[in-house]
Amino acid sequence: MRLKFLWPGKTRSPEIKGLQDFYAARIGALASLEIVETREARGIDERHAGRIKELEARGLEKHLEDVYIICLLDEGKTMTSREFSSFLRGRAADAGKPPAFVVGGFLGLADRIVERADLRLSLSPMTFSHELCRVILLEQAYRALTIIRGRHYAK
Amino acid sequence: MRLKFLWPGKTRSPEIKGLQDFYAARIGALASLEIVETREARGIDERHAGRIKELEARGLEKHLEDVYIICLLDEGKTMTSREFSSFLRGRAADAGKPPAFVVGGFLGLADRIVERADLRLSLSPMTFSHELCRVILLEQAYRALTIIRGRHYAK
């Protein structure tokens, strides 16, 4: 199985970066994993949200060809962990495009990225910080792979 | 506002412990915060889930008098971050019992703890690792306080 994860900019929190690496290593042992940290809009005042999201959209778009685009949104479709693993298993069985998970920056995703999504996925109705989202998503992907492979979830 | 958090055992992952301390400091600046790491069942084989949960229940029970008990469960009530902040604001306005959030150990909570809950809260229909739950819950409590106080969420 091939899994791709995209988000603008490097993870700044050293603790979250540590967890990101932790889960990435576990996923990497069970699947082919690619994490792409795309161009981040920097030095632009937060009031110019449209410009920031537009710039970040351009970075993300470079990596959205020939993938099944899954955008993370609070108001997307919620799933249990088991449903999420079934979904990933289904994607793997389909010889088509591999899944690419897209997590927005601290202001979220531009509308035109969301409109291209094949699936809008919600990790929770709650809003999590964009860096925490990265880790929660990786943890769920790892959990899904352990369910698919019948492996023990390494705590 | 007084907030209490209970869970069995210390947080083992150094990264998650770092994030726990990060959010605890931010919550502590806006509210009175108490985190109680209760007795953890150790050295018992995972197959004896009932015994583990029973032992951990005894540790938790010592701290459940005169509090409004909120047990975290995947299948509990989901809320948006804004609904969660309204809920906390309501609890603070009520001169009654302060909220105590109870997060289970790696095997979850004993039934008799769940049965005592005034509220069963779900962070997501997805199952997160019990240590990750601690951090997500603290992040949501911090986010709720910034909404209540009209503060900027410090990323």
Interface residues (C-beta under 8 A of the other chain):
Chain A: S13 P14 E15 I16 G18 L19 F22 D74 T78 M79 T80 S81 F84 F106 L123 S124 P125 M126 T127 F128 S129 E131 L132 V135 I136 E139 Q140 R143 Y153 K155
Chain B: S13 P14 E15 I16 G18 L19 F22 D74 T78 M79 T80 S81 F84 F106 L123 S124 P125 M126 T127 F128 S129 E131 L132 V135 I136 E139 Q140 R143 Y153 K155
